[in-house]
Each structure stands twice: as structure tokens, then as C-alpha cells.
Amino acid sequence: MKINKLLNSVERKLYLIYFIIAIPIFVIIFVLSIFVRNDQIENKISEINNVTAQVARNISDLTQKGTELSNLLYYDTELSDLALHNYQTNFEVYEKYKNYTITSEYIKYYPEIRKIKLYVENQTALSGNTIIPVTKEIRDTIWYRNSVKRKTRELWAVYKDETSTHKNLTLNRSIYLEDGQLVGVLAISFFTDNLISNLNQSDIPMALVLNGQVIFSNSLFDQYKYPPNGEDLIDAIEDENNIYSKNVIVENPDSKLYIYATIPKKVINEEVNRYLIYAYLGILTSFLFSYLLLILFVKNFGIRVTKLKKNMDKVANGYFNIPSKIEGNDEIAEIYSKLYMTMQSQRKLIYDRYKYEIDNKNQELMLKEAEFSFLASQINPHFLYNALENIRMQAVLNNDRQVANAIKILSRLLRRALETPHKKIIDIEDELKFVDDYMKIQKMRFEERIEYALSNNLNNEHPILPLIIQPLVENAVVHGMENISRKVTVSVKIMEFNHEILIKVHDNGSGIEVSELIAIKEKINSMNMSSKNIGLVNVNKRIKLYYGEQYGLEIESVENVYTCVTLKIPKIVEDLK
């Protein structure tokens, strides 16, 4: 009953907190959406203005090139001579036309220019790339009559010329000599594709309007079906129900070239409203999803709290058989983990007793100390027997100083073997001297079959456990020369690496077969003293007992190639005295 009341109270609070947080958020989102809607409309208007201005600049640059070109040609005396010359023969016409290449060069320089034509009243001329004699049909056209009538003023028009199948935007201008004689009517036409591509570069309805008539437009503009020309067209575009932008391209008494961009306000409102609807749907979906998650969370929370309370009651009543963990990864799981740990502590106190733990720890320390002393005193004496036998055989065979040296070395070995187990630590250099004496004895025994090298790269004295290098060297000699007839080299290298001392004992002898190497590693790691590799196990165990579990020896080998045993101990600054 109490648990149900507690859960009901927590559930109500969670739901209440959720709605206290969610409702103000939805109110704020709704208010902000109103401002966002207005901002979206303003942004759309700004976008229309910016895009229209950019397209207007592009087209204006194009028309400006036409104006510059017409000014250059107006004062081209060679062109005037070409138009007014009284030709006698067709060959004379051909020669004159061939030598005049200025207009062709202009067309190459201005890729937007389609054609440059000069319409002349000179009937002795022939039609060519630039010069076109005026026919009755041309003379009757509106653009030609208006161009002649308006003297030198620019006149923009859209019409088909004698070489095109569709209309082109054309700059017309009459050229007169200083005495008032008409040279001809200049016509500079532009590629229609350039104009249309500028209009199609955005998703805004746009049209190019010349003297109140749409001359070019994109497909978006065409779908609104505005009146084709006149004041009705302008009134329809500039209607109050539209958002439009107007930019001037050319404006003079004879030609008014504008670019219009227009979108009905209704379309913009529908677009903005559509985005807001998507946003509202997304928010509503998020609300429903989060509410569903809350329901699932509350249900799961209630189940887990009930389990926690029941297991707490069990522990409080002395019943310790409870699960080790509860599902989940949150604070409830952490509280349950603490409960389980408390239960374990209580059970341990009941069954083990504090005094027993202390006595047991002391006993383990005493056993480790005794075992350490025992391990330190162990050394394989076989090399001494082998050395004595070698000396005896050498004395029988040679009867020279070599025997005396061998006995001297042997005496040092015996003395160190007897003194060293009573020392806790020695200098690493003393251990190397012991190894050196040992290898000298082996050198006498095996002669040319064995070589050795000792290297100590440490700059200062360094304390080390006694008798941890010699057993490894002995192992290298005994097993490295086993079943092998070639020369074997045994090397000992001592170096410092990352605040640790590494001692490498390497031989190029018979090596170890893979399966045997795996077995040796397992024996070393298990520290089984009954194994036949007692020397390696002895050294590894002493190092771990003295320096810690992170230190010890590692062995690697390739059969018939090499064997390398590496000792790793910490770098210790300690007074050897």
C-alpha cells in the first residue's frame, strides 16, 4: 500500500512537471512563429529584390557593351566609306568587304553579340557580313523608320532580321556624317539565350519588359498569364496583391527597358504557412513522442522502485540471497548496487570476523617472506660440478697456467655463491662480474664453440636482487648449445627505458619450438616451482614478490634462430651501503 501511494505520488509529480514545462514552451513557440512568419515574408521580399538587382546588373552589363560598341562604330570612318562607296564591279565590292574585319573582331571579342549589321541606301553595295542594302521590305519596318527619324539616338527593339528565325533584342542607331548625310542604320543584335539564362537563374517569376511589352520571360512568370502588353500589363504586375521588384536597364525618350520580378502575396503566404505547418507538425510529433517516452519511463520506474524496496526489506530482515544487480544504468541501479555491497559487507562481517582477517593477512605476509628467503637462497649447483670437472680434465691434459686461472675464477664463484644469498640487494655491476666469471668457466669448457658479451649502459650504480641474471645466462648456455654444432654467442645487455631497467639475455643457439615455448610461458606465469624450468620460474617469482606484479621476465624465441629473455625491474635510487 505504501509503495503504491509513493509511486502514485511520484508519477503525478512527473506528469505535472512535464506539463508545467511543455505548455509554456508551446506558447512561446506559437508567439515566436508569428514573428518568424513576418520575418519569412520580409526575407522573401528581400530575396526578390536582391535577385532582381543581380539579374538587372547582368543584363545592364550586356546592353552597356552594345552602347559602347555603337559609339565605336559611329565614328568608324572606314565603315562609313564602306557604306557610301560607289562600287563599279562585284569584284570591287568583294575586295572592299574582305579588307574590312573590324566588326568580325568585335563579335569575337563580345561573345554576347550575335550580329552587327549596317543597313545602307547605297544600291551599288551587295549584302555581306556587315553591309546590307536596304530593300523596300526593310524600309517599311517600324524599327527602320523610327531609327532614321530619331537621328543618332539609340533605339532598342525586338524583331527578326533577314538571317534569324526568332526575335532578338537589337540596338538600332542611325549613323550620319558631319554634313548630315545618312551613312546607314546600325543594328547590333544580342543572343537570346544569354537573356533567358539570366531570367532562369532563380526560382522567382521574372520578365524583361520593353516599352510596356514583355519581350522575354521565364516559365514561372508565364504561368500567371499577365496581359501581353500596355498599361494593363504594368497595372497587373504592380497590383497591390503582388510583391514585385522593378529595375531599370535602359531608359530614354525612345526606349524603356525594365526587368520585373513579381510574386502574388497569396503564393508567399501559402509558402510561409506551409513551412509553419511542417514546423507545428514536427513540434506536435515531438510532444507526443516525448509524452509516450514519459509514460514508458514512469511505468519502468515504478517496477524498478518496487524491486528495490522489496530487496531492501529482505536485507533488513537478514535475508541475503538477493540478485547482484537490477536492470538499468541510472541512480536506482547505483542505489541497488550500494545495497548489494552493503549486504555483502554484512555477510562478510558475520561469517569471517575481523580478527580472523587480520590473522590471516599476517600469516600470508610471513609465508611470503619465508618463501622469498627460500627462493633467494636457491641456486642450481650443477654449473659448479661441471666447472670442477672441466678444471680437472684441463689439469690432466695441459699442466699449465690456465688451470691456475680456472681455479682462481672458481674460487670467486664459490665465494660469491656463498655470500650473496645473505644480501638483500647488490649492485648490478657485481652481478655482472659474477656472470663474467661464470662465462669464463664456460669458455674454457666449450672453447671456440661459445662467445659472450656483457654490456651495461647505466651511468650510475643500481641496486638489484642477487642471482637473477646468472640463472638466465646459465639457461642460455645449457639450452642454447643443446643439439647444435655451430658457434653460439650469448650476450647480456642492461639499459634504461621509460624509468625502467631492462636486462636482455640473448643467444643465437637452438631456440625453442613453438609449442614448448607456449608451455614454458605458462609455467613461468603460473610460478610452478615443480617445473623443470625452475631457474626461470625462480627469477620471475622473486622479481614479482620484491618489485610488484607489473615486473618480471618475458621470453621470446624462434627455433634454430635465437632465444631472448628480458627482465624488467623499476629504476630505484637506493644507497647500496
Salt bridges, closest charged atoms under 4 A:
GLU47 OE1 - LYS44 NZ 3.59
ASP81 OD2 - LYS96 NZ 2.74
GLU92 OE2 - HIS85 NE2 2.53
GLU95 OE2 - LYS98 NZ 3.75
GLU112 OE2 - LYS65 NZ 2.80
GLU121 OE1 - ARG139 NH2 2.79
ASP140 OD2 - LYS136 NZ 3.05
ASP161 OD2 - ARG114 NH1 3.08
ASP254 OD1 - ARG150 NE 2.55
ASP254 OD2 - ARG153 NE 2.64
GLU271 OE2 - LYS44 NZ 3.92
ASP313 OD2 - LYS309 NZ 3.08
GLU327 OE2 - LYS307 NZ 3.13
ASP330 OD1 - ARG304 NH2 2.56
ASP359 OD2 - LYS355 NZ 3.05
GLU371 OE2 - LYS541 NZ 2.07
GLU389 OE2 - ARG392 NH2 2.81
ASP436 OD2 - LYS440 NZ 3.45
ASP437 OD1 - ARG412 NH2 2.75
ASP437 OD2 - ARG416 NH1 2.65
GLU451 OE2 - LYS443 NZ 2.90
GLU451 OE2 - LYS487 NZ 3.98
GLU482 OE1 - HIS479 ND1 3.74
GLU496 OE2 - LYS571 NZ 3.11
